[in-house]
Amino acid sequence: MSSPPVPSTTTTYRNPLVKAADIQAALTEHGHFLNPRVSFKQASMSDMAGLGRATGVHLNVLPANGESTEIHHHMHETEWMYIISGSGDLLLTPANMQPPPEGCSVASTTPTVPHNLPLETVPAAVGDFIGFPGGPGEGLYAHGFKAGPEGCTYLVGGTREAMDICTYPFAEKTLLIEGGKGGSRSVWDSKAMSDPRQPRK
């Protein structure tokens, strides 16, 4: 029986294990370009493990009553959350994204968003899992998340597609992402809408 091949001494192998201490050390402050109220710490565990091009998995730490993002919905990417500690409220409104007309370039088409959408809050606590399918059509939510008075630590992740359209209904913006992680981004105005939340500070 022949011996197994010996790895080349010039090849560098990535350790697939990402240690807890390294994850904690990687936590950095993040915000959101459309929402000045957003402030949280995040460590991208998927990037640390070399999975960044296909999928995203992050550890997020929200302060007390902190917001995680601007309310949004993806045309192509899916998202999920799993609550590790603390609690919070999901902020939900109907997405109602419509696909581009047949034969029309996605880049030249703004998904339509109806006016005067309601805003629903749904409590989420330790051990709860939340999934947000992407896509057009009825029955889907645009979403955000706000931590409770004790703050919230959670895992968040999803797919990373080569192209995606993300609508921000209350910010009246639409984001086009081409080339996946690290690719080009462009933002344009969506239809004007009323925001049932408190005025922005």
N, C-alpha and C positions, 0 to 999 in steps of 0.2 A: 504494500500500500504506500502510495506516495505521500509525502508530507504536505500539509497545507501551505499555500503561498505565504511568504513572509512580506508584510507590508513594507513599502519603500520608506526608507528613513527620511526622505525628503518630503513626504506627504504629511500635511497637517490635518488631523481629524478633529471635528467639533465634538466636544463632550455634550451628549444629549441632555444631561441632567442640569437643570437650573436650580441652584440652591436657594432656600428661603432667604438667607442673609443677603444674597446678591439681588434678589427681587426687591427687598426692602431698601437696599442701597440705591437701586435704580429709580426709585420714586422721584418724580420731578413735577413741578407745578405746570398746569395747563389751563388755558382759557378757551374762549370761542370767539371767532371773528365777528359773529353777529349778535352776541349776547354778553355784555360787560358784566353781568351778574355771575357768570360761570367761572368757577375757580375750584380746581381739584388736583390731587396728586395721582400720577399714573406711572405704572411700570409695564412695558410691553413684553410680556413673557414669551410670546410667539416670536418676536424679533430676536430675543436673547437666545432662543433655541434654534434659530435658523429657519423658521416657518413663515417668515414675513410676507413672501410673495403670494402665498396661497390663502392664508387665513390670519386673522388677528385675534389674539387673546390677551387681555390686559387686566391688571389689578388696579382698580380705581378706589381712591379714598376721598369721600366727600365730607366737608365740614358740616357742622350743624346747620340745617336749613339751606344748605348749598344746592345749586342747580348744576346738573351734569352736562347740559347741552342746550342748544336752541331746538325747539320742537321741530321734528323733521321726519321725512319718509324717503326711502330709497326705491328707485325703480328696479334695480338689478340686485343689489346686495341685501343679504339677510343679516339680522342682528339678534343677539340674545344677552340676557343678564342673569346672574345667580347671586343672591344676597348672602354674604358671609356673616356680617354683623350689622347691628343697627336696623334702621327701617327707613321708609320713605314713601312717597306717593308717585305713582305713574301719572303723567300728564298726557292725556289722549284726546285726539280730535280726528274725525274721519279724514283719510288721506285722499280718496277719490281722484287718484292720478289717472289720466287717460293716456293710452299709448299713442305714439306718433302715427299720423295717417300713413297708409300703405304707400311705399315708394318715397317717403320723405326722410331726409337726413335727420337723425336724432339731434345732432348739434344745432340744427336750425329750428327746432320745435320746442316750445316751452310747454311742459305739462300743465293742464288747466287745473285751477284750484277754485272751488266755489266760495262765494262770499259768506261772511257771518257764521263761521263754524263754531259749534259749541266746544267747550273745554271740560273734559271729565277727569276727575281724580280718582285713582284706585289705590288703596293702601297695599304696600308690599313689605314683607318682614323676613327674618332670617329663615333660610331654607327654601324660599320661593324662587322659582325659575320663570323667566319671562322671555317669550320669543316674538320677534317681529319679522314676518315674511316680507320680502320685497315684492314689487310688481305693481301693475296698474289694476284698475277695476274697483269694484265695491267690496266692502267688508274688511278693509285694512285700515290701520291706524297710523297717523303721524304721532310721534311720541317724544316725550322728554321725561326727566326724572328729577325729583327734589327730595333731598334727605330730610329725615325727621330731626327732632331737637337733639338727639344723641349722635347725629352724623350717620354715615353709612359706608361700609366697605363691601365691595362686590366685584365679581368677575364680569367682564363684558367682552364680547367678541362677535365675530361674524366672518362672512366671506369677503375676499378682496378680488373684485372683478376687474377685467381689463378696461371696462367702461361702465360708468354709473351716472345716473341723474338723481340728485337729491333736492327735494323741495322743502322750503322753510315757510310754511303758510302764513304765520303771524309776522314774520320778518319781511314778507313779500319778496323773497329771493329764491332763485333756483341755481344750484351748483352743478356744473358739468365736470366730471372727472374722466380723463382719458389717459390710458397707460398705467392704471392701477396705482399702487403705492409709489409715491415719488414722481408720478406723472404730472401732466399739465392740468390746470384747473382754471375755470372761468365762471364768473358769476353774472347773472342778469336779473332784472326786476321781473317779478311775477305780478299777477293781478293784485290790485290793492284790496286789503281786507281789514276788517275791524278786529282788534285784539281784546278779548274779554278780560284779560289779566290787568294788573295794576300798570300804570304808565311806566315806561323805562326810566331809570335814574341815570 
